[in-house]
Amino acid sequence: MAWIYLLLGGLFEVGFTTCLRYADGFRNVPWTVGFLVSVTLSMVLLEYAARTIPMGTAYAVWTGIGALGTVLIGIVWFGEAATPVRLLLILGAVACIAGLKLTSGR
């Protein structure tokens, strides 16, 4: 169950970074509320996951999911560059996250 919490927490991290893009210095209230809800849920889920998964592993996977998800959102929705090198680096990061999961022993 801890890995599910961690995955969901990482997805909410993607949510809060996306909301942050539109929060406009926290003047745009709906996006600010979305940011606050997402960041709270993300942190709570990370904390739940870290009760079972070693904190270093949990944090690395959580930030990895958030970073990769945010990059993919940028490519798909915001037209950011999807160069072969960038995509290769994304695959490398995914491999590292998977490696942490496989070697965590949990």
DSSP file (Angstrom, degrees, kcal/mol; ACC not computed):
  #  RESIDUE AA STRUCTURE BP1 BP2  ACC     N-H-->O    O-->H-N    N-H-->O    O-->H-N    TCO  KAPPA ALPHA  PHI   PSI    X-CA   Y-CA   Z-CA
    1    1 A M     >        0   0    0      0, 0.0     4,-2.3     0, 0.0     5,-0.2   0.000 360.0 360.0 360.0 -31.2    0.0    0.0    0.0
    2    2 A A  H  >  +     0   0    0      1,-0.2     4,-2.4     2,-0.2     5,-0.1   0.878 360.0  52.6 -61.5 -38.0    2.9    2.3    0.7
    3    3 A W  H  > S+     0   0    0      2,-0.2     4,-2.4     1,-0.2    -1,-0.2   0.849 107.6  51.7 -68.5 -32.4    4.0    2.3   -2.9
    4    4 A I  H  > S+     0   0    0      2,-0.2     4,-2.7     1,-0.2     5,-0.2   0.925 109.8  49.5 -67.4 -43.4    0.5    3.2   -4.0
    5    5 A Y  H  X S+     0   0    0     -4,-2.3     4,-2.8     1,-0.2    -2,-0.2   0.916 111.8  49.5 -57.9 -43.0    0.6    6.2   -1.6
    6    6 A L  H  X S+     0   0    0     -4,-2.4     4,-2.3     2,-0.2    -2,-0.2   0.912 110.7  48.7 -65.6 -42.5    3.9    7.2   -3.0
    7    7 A L  H  X S+     0   0    0     -4,-2.4     4,-2.0     2,-0.2    -2,-0.2   0.939 113.8  46.4 -61.3 -47.6    2.7    7.0   -6.6
    8    8 A L  H  X S+     0   0    0     -4,-2.7     4,-2.4     1,-0.2    -2,-0.2   0.900 110.7  53.2 -62.9 -40.5   -0.4    9.1   -5.8
    9    9 A G  H  X S+     0   0    0     -4,-2.8     4,-1.5    -5,-0.2    -1,-0.2   0.904 108.5  50.0 -60.6 -41.2    1.8   11.6   -3.9
   10   10 A G  H  X S+     0   0    0     -4,-2.3     4,-1.7     2,-0.2    -1,-0.2   0.875 109.2  51.6 -64.2 -37.6    4.0   11.9   -6.9
   11   11 A L  H  X S+     0   0    0     -4,-2.0     4,-1.8     1,-0.2    -2,-0.2   0.886 108.0  51.1 -67.8 -38.0    1.0   12.5   -9.1
   12   12 A F  H  X S+     0   0    0     -4,-2.4     4,-2.5     2,-0.2    -1,-0.2   0.805 104.3  59.0 -68.1 -26.8   -0.3   15.2   -6.7
   13   13 A E  H  X S+     0   0    0     -4,-1.5     4,-2.2     2,-0.2    -2,-0.2   0.916 104.5  49.6 -64.3 -41.7    3.2   16.8   -7.0
   14   14 A V  H  X S+     0   0    0     -4,-1.7     4,-2.1     1,-0.2    -2,-0.2   0.903 110.0  53.3 -59.5 -40.3    2.6   17.0  -10.7
   15   15 A G  H  X S+     0   0    0     -4,-1.8     4,-2.6     1,-0.2    -2,-0.2   0.916 109.0  46.5 -62.0 -44.2   -0.8   18.6   -9.9
   16   16 A F  H  X S+     0   0    0     -4,-2.5     4,-2.0     1,-0.2    -1,-0.2   0.857 111.8  50.1 -73.3 -30.9    0.7   21.3   -7.6
   17   17 A T  H  X S+     0   0    0     -4,-2.2     4,-1.1     2,-0.2    -1,-0.2   0.882 112.7  47.8 -70.4 -35.1    3.5   22.2  -10.1
   18   18 A T  H  X S+     0   0    0     -4,-2.1     4,-0.7    -5,-0.2     3,-0.4   0.923 112.6  48.2 -68.6 -43.8    0.9   22.5  -12.8
   19   19 A C  H >X S+     0   0    0     -4,-2.6     4,-1.1     1,-0.2     3,-1.0   0.883 105.3  60.0 -61.4 -37.9   -1.4   24.6  -10.6
   20   20 A L  H 3< S+     0   0    0     -4,-2.0     4,-0.4     1,-0.3     3,-0.3   0.838  95.9  62.0 -60.7 -32.9    1.6   26.8   -9.7
   21   21 A R  H 3< S+     0   0    0     -4,-1.1    -1,-0.3    -3,-0.4     3,-0.2   0.840 114.6  33.0 -60.3 -33.1    2.1   27.7  -13.3
   22   22 A Y  H << S+     0   0    0     -3,-1.0    -1,-0.2    -4,-0.7    -2,-0.2   0.475  90.7  93.3-103.0  -4.9   -1.4   29.3  -13.3
   23   23 A A  S  X>S-     0   0    0     -4,-1.1     5,-2.4    -3,-0.3     4,-1.0   0.717  75.0-149.5 -67.4 -19.8   -1.5   30.6   -9.8
   24   24 A D  T >45S-     0   0    0     -4,-0.4     3,-1.3     1,-0.3    -3,-0.1   0.943  74.4 -37.3  52.8  58.7   -0.2   34.0  -10.9
   25   25 A G  T 345S-     0   0    0     -5,-0.3    -1,-0.3     1,-0.3    -5,-0.0   0.791 110.6 -64.6  65.3  26.6    1.6   34.9   -7.7
   26   26 A F  T 345S+     0   0    0     -6,-0.2    -1,-0.3     2,-0.1    -2,-0.2   0.677 115.6 113.1  66.5  21.5   -1.3   33.3   -5.8
   27   27 A R  T <<5 +     0   0    0     -3,-1.3     2,-1.1    -4,-1.0    -3,-0.2   0.702  55.4  78.9 -89.9 -22.9   -3.7   35.9   -7.1
   28   28 A N  S  ><S-     0   0    0     -5,-2.4     4,-2.3     1,-0.2     5,-0.2  -0.747  71.6-163.4 -87.4  99.9   -5.7   33.4   -9.2
   29   29 A V  H  > S+     0   0    0     -2,-1.1     4,-2.9     1,-0.2     5,-0.2   0.877  79.7  50.6 -59.8 -48.5   -7.7   31.9   -6.4
   30   30 A P  H  > S+     0   0    0      0, 0.0     4,-2.2     0, 0.0    -1,-0.2   0.919 115.9  42.9 -59.1 -42.0   -9.0   28.7   -8.0
   31   31 A W  H  > S+     0   0    0      2,-0.2     4,-2.3    -9,-0.2    -8,-0.2   0.850 113.1  53.2 -71.6 -32.7   -5.5   27.7   -9.1
   32   32 A T  H  X S+     0   0    0     -4,-2.3     4,-2.7     2,-0.2    -1,-0.2   0.914 109.5  48.1 -65.4 -42.8   -4.1   28.7   -5.8
   33   33 A V  H  X S+     0   0    0     -4,-2.9     4,-2.8     2,-0.2     5,-0.3   0.923 111.2  51.1 -62.6 -43.8   -6.6   26.5   -4.0
   34   34 A G  H  X S+     0   0    0     -4,-2.2     4,-2.5    -5,-0.2    -2,-0.2   0.902 110.7  49.5 -58.8 -41.6   -5.7   23.7   -6.4
   35   35 A F  H  X S+     0   0    0     -4,-2.3     4,-3.0     2,-0.2     5,-0.3   0.945 112.2  46.8 -60.9 -49.8   -2.1   24.2   -5.6
   36   36 A L  H  X S+     0   0    0     -4,-2.7     4,-1.9     1,-0.2    -2,-0.2   0.896 114.6  46.1 -63.6 -41.5   -2.7   24.2   -1.8
   37   37 A V  H  X S+     0   0    0     -4,-2.8     4,-2.6     2,-0.2     5,-0.2   0.937 115.6  46.6 -65.2 -45.9   -4.9   21.0   -2.0
   38   38 A S  H  X S+     0   0    0     -4,-2.5     4,-2.6    -5,-0.3    -2,-0.2   0.912 112.9  47.9 -64.4 -43.6   -2.4   19.2   -4.2
   39   39 A V  H  X S+     0   0    0     -4,-3.0     4,-2.2     2,-0.2    -1,-0.2   0.892 113.0  49.4 -66.7 -37.6    0.7   20.1   -2.2
   40   40 A T  H  X S+     0   0    0     -4,-1.9     4,-2.5    -5,-0.3     5,-0.2   0.952 114.0  44.1 -64.9 -49.3   -1.1   19.1    1.0
   41   41 A L  H  X S+     0   0    0     -4,-2.6     4,-2.6     1,-0.2     5,-0.2   0.896 112.7  53.4 -62.8 -39.6   -2.2   15.7   -0.4
   42   42 A S  H  X S+     0   0    0     -4,-2.6     4,-2.1    -5,-0.2    -1,-0.2   0.933 112.3  43.3 -60.9 -46.6    1.2   15.1   -1.9
   43   43 A M  H  X S+     0   0    0     -4,-2.2     4,-2.5     2,-0.2    -2,-0.2   0.897 113.4  51.1 -67.6 -40.8    3.0   15.7    1.3
   44   44 A V  H  X S+     0   0    0     -4,-2.5     4,-2.3     1,-0.2    -2,-0.2   0.925 111.7  47.6 -62.8 -43.7    0.6   13.7    3.4
   45   45 A L  H  X S+     0   0    0     -4,-2.6     4,-2.4     2,-0.2    -1,-0.2   0.876 110.4  52.2 -67.2 -36.5    0.9   10.7    1.0
   46   46 A L  H  X S+     0   0    0     -4,-2.1     4,-2.5    -5,-0.2    -1,-0.2   0.925 109.5  50.2 -61.5 -43.8    4.7   11.0    1.0
   47   47 A E  H  X S+     0   0    0     -4,-2.5     4,-0.5     1,-0.2    -2,-0.2   0.916 110.6  48.8 -62.4 -42.9    4.6   10.9    4.8
   48   48 A Y  H >< S+     0   0    0     -4,-2.3     3,-1.1     1,-0.2     4,-0.4   0.927 112.8  48.1 -61.2 -44.6    2.3    7.8    4.8
   49   49 A A  H >X S+     0   0    0     -4,-2.4     4,-2.8     1,-0.2     3,-1.7   0.890 105.0  59.3 -63.4 -39.2    4.6    6.1    2.3
   50   50 A A  H 3< S+     0   0    0     -4,-2.5    -1,-0.2     1,-0.3     5,-0.2   0.572  88.1  74.3 -71.7  -7.7    7.7    6.9    4.3
   51   51 A R  T << S+     0   0    0     -3,-1.1    -1,-0.3    -4,-0.5    -2,-0.2   0.783 118.1  15.7 -69.5 -25.7    6.4    5.0    7.3
   52   52 A T  T <4 S+     0   0    0     -3,-1.7    -2,-0.2    -4,-0.4    -3,-0.1   0.749 119.6  64.4-113.7 -44.4    7.2    1.8    5.4
   53   53 A I  S  < S-     0   0    0     -4,-2.8    -1,-0.1     1,-0.1    52,-0.0  -0.654  98.8 -95.8 -85.8 138.3    9.6    2.7    2.6
   54   54 A P     >  -     0   0    0      0, 0.0     4,-3.1     0, 0.0     3,-0.3  -0.270  35.5-123.0 -53.0 138.0   13.0    4.1    3.6
   55   55 A M  H  > S+     0   0    0      1,-0.2     4,-3.1     2,-0.2     5,-0.3   0.867 108.3  52.8 -57.2 -42.6   12.8    7.9    3.5
   56   56 A G  H  > S+     0   0    0      1,-0.2     4,-2.1     2,-0.2    -1,-0.2   0.917 114.2  42.7 -59.9 -43.8   15.7    8.4    1.0
   57   57 A T  H  > S+     0   0    0     -3,-0.3     4,-2.6     2,-0.2     5,-0.3   0.932 115.0  49.7 -67.1 -46.5   14.1    6.0   -1.4
   58   58 A A  H  X S+     0   0    0     -4,-3.1     4,-2.8     1,-0.2    -2,-0.2   0.927 113.3  46.0 -59.6 -45.5   10.6    7.4   -0.9
   59   59 A Y  H  X S+     0   0    0     -4,-3.1     4,-2.8    -5,-0.2     5,-0.3   0.918 112.8  49.5 -65.9 -42.9   11.8   11.0   -1.4
   60   60 A A  H  X S+     0   0    0     -4,-2.1     4,-2.0    -5,-0.3    -1,-0.2   0.915 115.1  43.7 -63.0 -43.1   13.8   10.1   -4.5
   61   61 A V  H  X S+     0   0    0     -4,-2.6     4,-2.9     2,-0.2     5,-0.2   0.924 113.9  51.1 -67.9 -44.0   10.9    8.2   -6.1
   62   62 A W  H  X S+     0   0    0     -4,-2.8     4,-2.3    -5,-0.3    -2,-0.2   0.937 114.2  42.5 -59.2 -49.3    8.4   10.9   -5.1
   63   63 A T  H  X S+     0   0    0     -4,-2.8     4,-3.0     1,-0.2     5,-0.2   0.867 113.5  54.0 -67.4 -34.1   10.5   13.7   -6.6
   64   64 A G  H  X S+     0   0    0     -4,-2.0     4,-2.9    -5,-0.3     5,-0.3   0.929 109.2  46.7 -64.2 -45.4   11.2   11.6   -9.6
   65   65 A I  H  X S+     0   0    0     -4,-2.9     4,-2.7     1,-0.2     5,-0.2   0.933 115.6  47.0 -60.9 -45.3    7.6   11.0  -10.3
   66   66 A G  H  X S+     0   0    0     -4,-2.3     4,-2.3    -5,-0.2    -2,-0.2   0.920 114.7  45.3 -63.3 -44.9    6.8   14.7   -9.8
   67   67 A A  H  X S+     0   0    0     -4,-3.0     4,-2.4     2,-0.2    -2,-0.2   0.936 116.4  44.7 -66.2 -46.6    9.7   15.8  -12.0
   68   68 A L  H  X S+     0   0    0     -4,-2.9     4,-2.6    -5,-0.2    -2,-0.2   0.921 114.3  49.2 -64.9 -43.3    9.0   13.4  -14.8
   69   69 A G  H  X S+     0   0    0     -4,-2.7     4,-2.5    -5,-0.3    -1,-0.2   0.903 111.2  49.9 -62.2 -40.4    5.3   14.0  -14.7
   70   70 A T  H  X S+     0   0    0     -4,-2.3     4,-2.3    -5,-0.2    -1,-0.2   0.899 110.6  49.7 -66.4 -40.6    5.9   17.8  -14.8
   71   71 A V  H  X S+     0   0    0     -4,-2.4     4,-2.2     2,-0.2    -2,-0.2   0.927 112.0  48.4 -61.7 -44.6    8.3   17.4  -17.8
   72   72 A L  H  X S+     0   0    0     -4,-2.6     4,-2.9     2,-0.2     5,-0.3   0.894 110.2  50.9 -65.4 -39.5    5.7   15.3  -19.6
   73   73 A I  H  X>S+     0   0    0     -4,-2.5     4,-2.9     1,-0.2     5,-1.0   0.918 109.9  52.0 -60.6 -42.9    2.9   17.8  -18.9
   74   74 A G  H  X5S+     0   0    0     -4,-2.3     6,-2.5     3,-0.2     4,-0.7   0.898 113.5  43.2 -60.6 -41.5    5.2   20.5  -20.3
   75   75 A I  H  X5S+     0   0    0     -4,-2.2     4,-0.5     4,-0.2    -2,-0.2   0.946 121.8  37.5 -69.1 -48.9    5.8   18.5  -23.5
   76   76 A V  H  <5S+     0   0    0     -4,-2.9    -2,-0.2    -5,-0.2    -3,-0.2   0.926 132.4  20.1 -73.5 -46.5    2.2   17.4  -24.1
   77   77 A W  H  <5S+     0   0    0     -4,-2.9    -3,-0.2    -5,-0.3    -2,-0.1   0.731 128.9  39.2-100.8 -24.9    0.3   20.5  -23.0
   78   78 A F  H  <<S-     0   0    0     -5,-1.0    -3,-0.2    -4,-0.7    -4,-0.1   0.344 100.3-118.1-113.3   7.4    2.6   23.4  -23.0
   79   79 A G     <  +     0   0    0     -4,-0.5    -4,-0.2    -6,-0.2    -3,-0.1   0.745  51.3 165.0  68.4  25.4    4.6   22.6  -26.2
   80   80 A E        -     0   0    0     -6,-2.5    -1,-0.2     1,-0.1    -2,-0.0  -0.339  49.0 -76.4 -70.6 159.2    8.0   22.3  -24.5
   81   81 A A        -     0   0    0      1,-0.1    -1,-0.1    -2,-0.0    -6,-0.1  -0.232  36.1-168.5 -61.3 139.6   10.8   20.6  -26.5
   82   82 A A        +     0   0    0     -3,-0.1    -1,-0.1    -7,-0.1    -2,-0.0  -0.482  24.1 168.2-123.3  59.0   10.7   16.8  -26.9
   83   83 A T     >  -     0   0    0      1,-0.1     4,-2.6     4,-0.0     5,-0.2  -0.301  48.6-111.1 -71.1 157.0   14.2   16.3  -28.4
   84   84 A P  H  > S+     0   0    0      0, 0.0     4,-2.3     0, 0.0     5,-0.2   0.884 119.2  51.3 -56.4 -38.8   15.7   12.8  -28.6
   85   85 A V  H  > S+     0   0    0      2,-0.2     4,-2.4     1,-0.2     5,-0.2   0.927 110.0  48.9 -65.2 -43.5   18.2   13.7  -25.9
   86   86 A R  H  > S+     0   0    0      1,-0.2     4,-2.1     2,-0.2    -1,-0.2   0.922 112.4  47.9 -62.6 -44.2   15.5   15.0  -23.5
   87   87 A L  H  X S+     0   0    0     -4,-2.6     4,-2.2     2,-0.2    -1,-0.2   0.880 110.5  52.3 -64.5 -37.9   13.4   11.9  -24.1
   88   88 A L  H  X S+     0   0    0     -4,-2.3     4,-2.1    -5,-0.2    -2,-0.2   0.902 109.2  49.6 -64.2 -41.0   16.4    9.6  -23.5
   89   89 A L  H  X S+     0   0    0     -4,-2.4     4,-2.2     2,-0.2    -2,-0.2   0.876 108.4  53.3 -65.8 -37.0   17.2   11.4  -20.2
   90   90 A I  H  X S+     0   0    0     -4,-2.1     4,-2.4     2,-0.2    -2,-0.2   0.931 108.8  49.3 -61.5 -44.9   13.5   11.0  -19.2
   91   91 A L  H  X S+     0   0    0     -4,-2.2     4,-2.4     1,-0.2    -2,-0.2   0.887 109.2  53.0 -61.6 -38.2   13.9    7.2  -19.8
   92   92 A G  H  X S+     0   0    0     -4,-2.1     4,-2.0     2,-0.2    -1,-0.2   0.905 109.0  48.7 -62.5 -41.5   17.1    7.2  -17.8
   93   93 A A  H  X S+     0   0    0     -4,-2.2     4,-2.4     2,-0.2    -2,-0.2   0.906 110.2  51.2 -65.3 -41.0   15.3    8.9  -14.9
   94   94 A V  H  X S+     0   0    0     -4,-2.4     4,-2.7     1,-0.2    -2,-0.2   0.909 108.9  51.8 -61.3 -41.6   12.4    6.3  -15.1
   95   95 A A  H  X S+     0   0    0     -4,-2.4     4,-2.4     1,-0.2    -1,-0.2   0.896 109.4  49.9 -62.1 -39.8   15.0    3.5  -15.1
   96   96 A C  H  X S+     0   0    0     -4,-2.0     4,-2.2     2,-0.2    -2,-0.2   0.913 111.1  48.3 -65.4 -42.5   16.5    5.0  -11.9
   97   97 A I  H  X S+     0   0    0     -4,-2.4     4,-2.1     2,-0.2    -2,-0.2   0.929 112.6  48.4 -63.0 -45.3   13.2    5.3  -10.2
   98   98 A A  H  X S+     0   0    0     -4,-2.7     4,-2.7     1,-0.2    -2,-0.2   0.896 109.6  53.9 -61.8 -39.5   12.3    1.7  -11.1
   99   99 A G  H  X S+     0   0    0     -4,-2.4     4,-1.8     1,-0.2    -1,-0.2   0.891 107.0  50.7 -62.2 -40.2   15.7    0.6   -9.9
  100  100 A L  H  X S+     0   0    0     -4,-2.2     4,-0.6     2,-0.2    -1,-0.2   0.908 111.7  48.1 -62.8 -41.6   15.1    2.2   -6.5
  101  101 A K  H >< S+     0   0    0     -4,-2.1     3,-0.8     1,-0.2     5,-0.4   0.931 112.7  48.1 -63.6 -45.1   11.8    0.4   -6.2
  102  102 A L  H 3< S+     0   0    0     -4,-2.7     3,-0.3     1,-0.2    -1,-0.2   0.794 116.9  41.9 -68.4 -28.1   13.3   -2.9   -7.2
  103  103 A T  H 3< S+     0   0    0     -4,-1.8    -1,-0.2    -5,-0.2    -2,-0.2   0.396  88.9  90.1-100.3   3.6   16.1   -2.6   -4.7
  104  104 A S  S << S-     0   0    0     -3,-0.8    -1,-0.2    -4,-0.6    -2,-0.1   0.758  83.6-137.7 -72.8 -22.7   14.2   -1.2   -1.8
  105  105 A G              0   0    0     -4,-0.4    -3,-0.1    -3,-0.3    -1,-0.1   0.628 360.0 360.0  76.1  12.4   13.4   -4.6   -0.4
  106  106 A R              0   0    0     -5,-0.4  -103,-0.2   -52,-0.0    -4,-0.1   0.335 360.0 360.0-129.9 360.0    9.8   -3.6    0.3
